[in-house]
Amino acid sequence: MEDVAAFAAALDRVRRQAGLSYRQLADRAHYSHAHLIRATSGEHLPAWDVAAAYLTGCGVPADLLPVWHRRWQQASRDPRDIVGLLQNAENLEDLGVALAALARPRSLRTLEQHTGIPRATIQAWLRGTRLPSRDRLDHLVRMIGATSTERAAVSEAVERLSSGRLRPAPAA
């Protein structure tokens, strides 16, 4: 599974293979050289628009960007962490945190457009303020491209919550 550090290292290899300094790449990518250095630090995943500009600046052809985008999406979440969050969910808030991690990096607008589920509903699920219906949540999870393990963990967490086996979220 691609992680943030591996993605950052791959970006840096592309820059080095292109024979570019960070300052030269900054001129081509239209981001500061410091911003591009942070993109390859491995500490945080750069936003996709930064990664795409970085790759384009290095001469990566546009037809390869979808491949890189999939790598970026994989780096944005670790399914083992998400399954663990779902297995340990004890309340709606915990479920929301896990669902938000699963949906990352997609925006509420993108999720709404692809599922037909209103943004406000999805946002309530991700914030842990509303229990999702099984069918609608399954539709969302499938659209996100969750693995069968992730889908099963979501289903089990919703089942626990629906049956009252989860404790309510602590008062804020």
Buried (B, 14 or more C-beta within 10 A) or exposed (E): EBBBBBBBEBBBEBBEEBEBEBEBBBEBBEBEBEBBEBBBEBEEBBEBEBBBBBBBBBEBEEEEBEEBBEBBBBBBBBBEEBBEBBEEBBBBBBBBBBBBBBBBEBEBEEBBEEBEBEBEBBBBBBBBEBBBBEEBBBBBBEBBEBEEEBBEBBBBBBEBBEEEEBEEBEEE
